[in-house]
């Protein structure tokens, strides 16, 4: 049995500028790449038409074809991750395993288990940073404690940044070191893992320089194509964060700040894992949510009677995307106008967003609800009408997603704004005084 090393693709579905892959290809051993469709994750997805699974499947197929052209292959498995790894270690002479870090609590637990399995088999497990520029405790206060406010974090992030942290990992120089195969294995159909191919049109992995240059001026207007739409590619690692950070530095600091927010929320999730299921500010656990299921249904379906909210929800339901400004408005509306637990909204976004990322989604929802790090104060309640006047004055975005807007069939508002605002302030104040 020939000695090899294994590279495990996860949130890094690319061959270029891939940190752990680069180190694997320089390990002195032939590199066998693998990908595992984790049944424990897929079983939690109710929608078997899930666009994200199709996106992963399509990119796995692309990777497999590229590796076949290089005379190698991508081993794709479906099942229990622990059992798959035991089989791989049994069937191959694996001496080293290379992965890129994951920062979500469940992923950390999974990786610790796999690391033990690998070590027990006599192989070495190597993990590297790849999906963010700064991770874990690389950006901390002078006393070594983690930041919980974005602005000072971002200032130190920028001050520490240099060419070392933005360097590329030129994996392509070492492609000859992939494990060679005589006959590649065909990729099984997506139906084998319980899903179907979708007709989704995914954003391209590139972004025009013009959009980045004008990002500061256009990013808040949902009717304008003024944002990068790179979220899904950053989420699944089909593009390099270092490459995009270099682009942002050269073109637009505001867009760079969006990348820093990604690092910030990943750091928060790593340092304060309780946020995955509860409020960062624990006193907010005392809020007496109304949790009216009928009103939640109206919100989910885009039938609240508030056009900017409804347009955002219908865009989300149809495309898996929602504009950043609109995300803040709809999240504030659910948690503050309707007093529905932010976790309900977070879970709904997790089902629908193409670019769903636990750290960013959780951070955004806790920000909107007032209970997170650097959050909007509880007494800040977005007025959907004023937000519309500022950011969709001509109703261009609203009309695109609400064909019933302005007609007799469009629903009346399910709650009056001033009443909802006063009720929110009263309930929050009472909960926080306990």
C-alpha positions, 0 to 999 in steps of 0.5 A: 500500500503506497504512502499518501496524504489526504486533503479533505475539502470542506469550506474551501472548494477550489484548487488555487490559493488554498492554504492546506492544499498548498501544504499538502502538495508540499508534504513530500507525499502524493495527495489524494483529495476527498470530499464527504457529503455529511449525512448528519448535515443533509438530513437536517435539510427539509427542502430536498430542492435545496439550492446550496446542496446543488451549488456544492454538488456542481462545484464538486463536479468541477473540482473532480473534472479538473483533477481528472485532467491532471491525472488524479481524482477526487474521492467523493463519499456520502455517509457518516463522517467518522465511518467514512474516515475509518474506511479511508484510513483502512483502505489507503496508506494514509500518513498525513491528513490536511484540512483548513480550520472550521470555526463552528461549534459542531464542526470543531467537535467533528474535527476533534473526533476525526483528528482522534481517528486519524491519530489512532490510525498512526497518521498526522493531522494538520489544520490551517487557516484559510477562510478568514484573514485573521482568526481566533485570537489573532486580533485581541485587545492589549490585555489579550481579551477578545473584542466585542465591539467592531470599530476598535477590532477593525482598526487593529485588524487594519493596523496588523495587516501586512503582506504576510497575512495576504500572501497567496498559496500557489498550489498550482505550482505543485499539481504534479504532486496529486495522487495519480490514478489510471481510471477515475471514478464517476461522480454519483448523481445528486439524487443518491444523497436525497436531493435533486438538481435545481434550476438556480442561477448562481452568482458568478465568482467574480465581481466587477471593479466598478461595483467595488469602486462604487460600493460605498455609494450604492450598497444601501439601495436594493434596486441597484445592482450595487453589491458583490453577491459573493456571499455564497462563494465566500461561504463555500470557499470557491474564491480566496478571501485573501485575493478579495481582501487585496482587491478591497484594499486597492479599491474601496475601504467600505467593502473591505469593512464587510470582509472584516465583519466576516472575520469579526463574527467568526471570531465572536462565534469561536470565542463565545460559542454560546451565541450559537443558541443564546443571546450574547448579552445574557440579560436579553434572555429575559425578553418576553417574546410574543411568538405569534405563529400567524404573524410569523407566517405572514412575515415568512410569506412576505404578507405583513403589509409593509412593502419593503419587508414583504419585498425582501422576504419574497426575494429571499423565498424566490432566489435565496438572496436578500439585499443587506439593507433589507436584511436589517429591516426585515430582521428588526421588524420581526424581532421588534415590531412583532416581538418574535424571538430572533432565533425564529428568524435566524432559523428561517434565514438559515433554511433559505439563504444561499450564503448562509453562514452561522457566524454572520447570520447569527451576528446579524440577527443578534445585532438587529434584536439588540442582544448581540455584540456591538448591537443596535440598541434596543430602543432603535426600531427601524421605521419601514416607511422611512427606510423605504423613503431613504432607500427605495423612494421610487418603489423600484425594488418593491415593485419588482418583488410585489406584483400586488403592491398598490392593488386591493389584494395587497395586505393591510399592515399587520401592526401599526408602527408607532404602537409596535415601537412603543410595545417593543420599548416597554417589553424590552425595558421590562425584560432587561430590568429583571 
